[in-house]
Amino acid sequence: MYNFTFYTPTKIHFGKDQISHLAELKESGSKALLVYGGGSIKRSGLYDKVMEILGEAGVAVVELPGVEPNPRIETVRKGAEMCKNEGIDMILAVGGGSTIDASKVIAGAACYDGDAWDLVEDPSKVKAALPLYTVLTLSATGSEMDAVAVISDMSRNLKQATESEYFLPKMSVLDPSYTCSVSARQTSSGTADMMSHVMENYFSAVEGAEIQEQFAEGILRTCVKYGPVALAEPDNYEARANLMWAASHAINGLCGCGISPGWGMHAMEHELSAFYDITHGEGLAILTPVWMEYVLGGKAASAPAGSELHEKVVAKFARYGRNVFGLDPLKEQADEEVAKMAIECLRKFFFETMHIPANMRVVGIEDEENFEIMAQKASGGGARWFVPLTKEDVVEIFRAAK
């Protein structure tokens, strides 16, 4: 296990009716930028409740609606300009990960004289940010409890992550009941997203991090158990609560301390979203079993069948199958067979149980014309892979997922 620093200062108010804590915004000033996506928070009545609490607390509100599912840099620029022109003291993001991600970079850009995209390309330029508060309405990205934001510039087919301690929310309200109205598709893709966050940490070649591995396995089992329940019973509070807390811990650093997380799947999916604007969780679900099958088959140039790294892949995938899906509890089967079964279990969970699109064609990706440039960017973007992949490897994975 490597040395690490673990830092999660966000105050979490979890459970029913915890939205009353929004009155605490007055500690940061008297004027807030309220950032949200579509009209769902108005239809649900959440918008009215937020406005009531802030009004009683003496906090004036300026609104920025319309944040996109893959938040655009144009929206971030608009929000930052509003903060500067309106004398905004703090930001309140009400929504899912996209809304919170946009708000993080808005908070930094409001305290920066240059263009907001500078902070995406070079987070070291973030020297200050407005205080950020969040009310979560979708369990998926874990953005309510981490320092990362992902922003898109679709004019250049760019989707890029940025990270700064200044982006950490000051406070987040997590009321699982706000996620009960989330659509089946959002529930499924959100579950896939949080599972991918865990697996990016879990599939590591670093040894001796048993507690992190068991944290990861526990979160994955929670997703496998409660994802289908939330689909079948959208108002099931227990299911929504467990998924919400799983999403936060999937990416707040708990599973990744000391093990050098990979983020290779995210590097590949970000290219899919940047070129084709698909749903992030669906892209991850489509790619992950294909990637697992590719590296387990010894097709990666860095880990051919029989190599030391390939044997680590086999052993880790087998452990995943046994400890997440309960396969081969008596350990009577060979690791490679259990590893293959684990991949099939994941496919069935994503595509049959959670009804996520099974390949790129289903989400409208018919051509391969962008695969070469996408693979070049994904393989050369600095991601740390469990199994290092070349551009050619990534192209083959894209093709197999098509």
N, C-alpha and C positions, 0 to 999 in steps of 0.2 A: 504494500500500500504506500502511495506517495504522501509527502507532506501536503497539508491543505489548510486553508482558512475558511471557516464556515460562518456566514454572516447573513442573517435573515431578520432585519429589524422591523419588518412590516407588522403592525398590530392587526390581528385578525379578530373580527367579531362574527362568530359562526352560530347560525341557528335562526329560528323563527323570530321575526319582529326585531332583529338586530339593527334594522335600518334607523332606529331612533338615534343611533350613535352618529349619524350625519350632523347632528347638532355640534359635534366637536370640530367641524370645519371652521367655526368662528375663531378657533385658536390661531388660524393661519391668516386671518384677515376678514374683509367684509364683502369681497366680490369674487365670484367663482365663474369659471368657464365650464358649462355643463356640456359634455361631449357624449353623443350617443349615435346609434346607427339608424335603422329604419324606424317604423312607427310602432314596433311591438311594445315598447315601454309605455306608450300612451294607451294602447289598446288594453294592456293588462292593468292599468291603474297605477303602475309604479311611478310614472312621471309625476302624477298629481301628488303622490305621497312624498316624493323627493322635494317638490316645490313647496309643499306645506311645511315640512321640517326646516328647510333652509329659510323660509320666510319667517317662521317663528324664532329662528336663531339670529335673525338680522343679517343674513347673507344674501346679497343681491346676485342675480344670475344673468349671464350672457350665454346664449345657446349656440352650439355647433352641432347640428344634426347631420345625418347622411354619411357617416364613416362607412367605407366599403368593406366587404368581407376580406379582401386582400388590401389593406389600407394603403392609399395612394399618397405619394409625397406632396401632391397638390393640396390635399386636404390638410396635411401637416403644416404646410406653409400658410394656408389660410388661417388655421388655428393660432399659429404663432403670431401672425400679424394682428389678429383680434386681441390677443393677450397684451401686446404692446400698445395698441391703440386705445383699449378700453381700461387699462390699468388693472388688469386681472391679478389677484393675489394668490389664487390656487386653482387647481383643475379637479373636476369631479367627472370621472368616466363611469357611465352606467351602461353596461352591456357585456359583451364577450371579449375574447382576446384581441380581436381586431380593434375594437374601440379603445381598449386599454393600451395596446401597442402604439396607436396613433397618439394617444394622450401623453405617453412617456416622451416621445420625441418632440411633441408640441411644448411640453414642459421645459425641455432643454433648449429648444430653439427660441423660446420666449426670452431666454437669458443670453442669447448669442447674437452677435451682429451680422454674421454671414448667412449663407443659405442653409436651410435645414438639412439638405442632403449631405452637407459636410459632416454632420454629426452621425449620419448613417455610415458613411465611408470611413470616418476616422473618429471613433468615440472618445479618443483622448482629448478632443476639442471640447467635450462637454465639461465645463468648469462649474456649472450651477444649474439648477432647475427649480421651477415652481413646485411647491408641495402638491403631491398627487394623491387623491383619494379615489377608491373604486367601489362600485356596487356590481357584483358579478351576476350575470343572468344566463351564462352558458358554461358548463363544465367541459373544459378541453385543454386550453393552452397553458394554464398555470401562470399567466401573465400577472395575475393579481398578487403574486408572492415571489416574483423574481425581477431581475434587472435587465431583462432582454426585451427588445422590440424588433419586429420584422416589418419592413416597409417596402413598398413596390414603386418602381418607376416604370410603368408599362410602356412609355414611349421608347424606352431602351431595353425592354425585356429584362429588367432587373428586379429581383426580389432578394433583399439582403437583410441579414440580422445585424443588430448593433447592441452593445451592452455597456452600461455605466451604472455605478453605484448611485448616481444621482437620479436614476430612473426608478429606483425602488419605491413602490407606493408607501406612503406614510401610514395609511390605514385602508383595510379592505373589509367590506361587509359581504359575508357569504351566507346567504339565506337560501337553502336548497329549494324552498317552495317557489322561488322565482324561476327555477328551471323546469318546473312541471309543465309549462306551456310550450316548451321547446319541441320542435317538430321531430318526428322519428328520424328523419335524415340527419338533422343536426345532432341528435343524441348519438346516433351511430358513428358519424364522422368524428364527433368529440371524443367518444370512447377510443376510437382508433388513434386519435392524436395523442391522448394521454398515455396509451400503451406504447406508442412509438417513442415518446419521451423516455419512458422507463427503459425500453430495450436499447436505446442509444447508449445508455449508461451501463446496462447489464452486460451487453456483448462487448466485453473488454478483455484484452489479453493479460491485463494486470492481475496478478495473483495475490492472495492474502487479504482480500477485502470481503470477508465472509458476511459481516453485518450488512454491508451495502448490498450484497447479492440477495440476502434474505429480505431486506427492505423491499427490493425490487420485485422479488417473487411474490411477496405479500400484496403489493399494489396490483400486480398483474392478475393475481387470483381474484382480487376484489372486482376488477373490471370485468373479468370473465363471468363472475357470479351475478353482478348487479346490472351490467349493460343490458342483457336480455330482459331483466325484470322491469327496467325503466321503459323499454320498448313496449312490453305487454301491458304494463300498468303505469302510464305516464304520471299519475298523481301519487305514486308510491314514494313517500317521504324518505323512508329508510334507504331505498335504492338511490334516490337523488342525492341524499346526504353523503353516502359512501362514495359515489362517483365524484362529487364536488371536492371532497377532501383528498381523494386519490389524485385528482388532477393537480391540486396544489403541490402535493409532495412528490409528484412525478418529476418535477423540474425545478424545485426550489433549492437543489443542491444536495438534498439528503441522500439520494442514491448515487450521486456522482463524486462525492468527496474522495479524493485520493486514488481515483481509478482511471483518469484520463478518458472521459466520455468521447464517443466517436463522432456522432452527428453526420455520418455519411448518408443515411437515408434522407435526412433533411436537406443536405446539399443537393441530392438528386431531385427531391420533390420541389424544392424552391425553383428549380429550373422548369419543371412542369408547370407550376403556377405562373411563373414569369412569362412563359411563352403562350400558355393556353388558358390562364386564369381559372383553373379548376379549384374545387374545394380541397383545402390542404389535407384534412384528415382522410379524405377519399384517396388522394394521391399516395399518401403514406401507406394506406391499406393495400393498394394495388401493387406497390413496389416491394413491400417488405417480404412477403413469402417468395417472390421471384428472386430477390437478393439472397435469401437464405438458401434456396435451392441451388443457386449458382455457385455460391462459395462452398456449400456442403458437397457439391459434386466435384470439387477440386478443379474448377474451371478458371479460377482467378490465377493470374500469372504469378502473384506473390505467394500463393498457397496451393500448389498443385497437390493432387491426391498423394498421400503417403508422406508429405513433408511434416515437419514439426508443427508449423502453424496450422496446417490442415487438421492434424490430430487434436489440437486445442479447439478448433471449430467443432469437430465431431463431439468432443466431450462436453462443451458448453451447450450446444444445441440439445444434447441428450439430457443434461441436467435441467434445462428449460422445460423439456417435455415432461420429465418426471415431477418437477416441483411446481409447475404451473398448471399443467393439464392432468396430472395424476397418472401418467403413463408408467407401466412397468414398475409398480411399487416394490416388487420383490427383487428387482434388478436381475431378472433372468434372461433378458435379451441383450444383444450387442448394442453398444452405444450408437452405432451408425443406423441401425434399424429404428431405434427410439427417436433419433434425431429426425429421420424421415417422417415418422408418425407425427412428431411435434409440428412440423411444417404443415402437414395435412390438417391437423387440428386447428391451426391458426387460420388456414384458408376457410375451413368450414365455419369457424366462428365469425370471421369478417363477412364472408360472402353469402352464407346460408342463414346463420343465426341473426346477424346484425343487418343483413340485406344491403351491404355496401357494394357498389359496382365492382365487378370482378376484373375488369381490364380497362385499358385506355379507350378502346373503341366505345365502350358504354358511356364514357363521359365526353365523347365527341372528338377524340384525338384519332384521326384516321391516317395521317401521313407520318413520314419519318424525316421530313426535310430538315427539321431543326435538331435532330438527335446528336449529330456530330458536335455542333457548337455547344449544346446543352451538356454533353458528356465532357467536353473540354473544360468548361467552367466548373462543373461539379467535381471533377477529379483534380482540378488544379486550384481549388479555392481554399486550401488550407485545412480541410476537414481531416480529423484523425479517425482512421478507419480501423475497425476490428481486424479486417482483412484489407490491406491496401489494394485499391483498384486503379487500373490504368484507364485512360480514355476509352480504349477498345473494350475493356470489361464493362464499363458503364453503358456504352452503346448497346452491347449485347443484352444487358439487363433491361434497358428501355424496350428493345425489340421483343424480348420475351414477355414483357408486361403488356404489349400491345394487343 
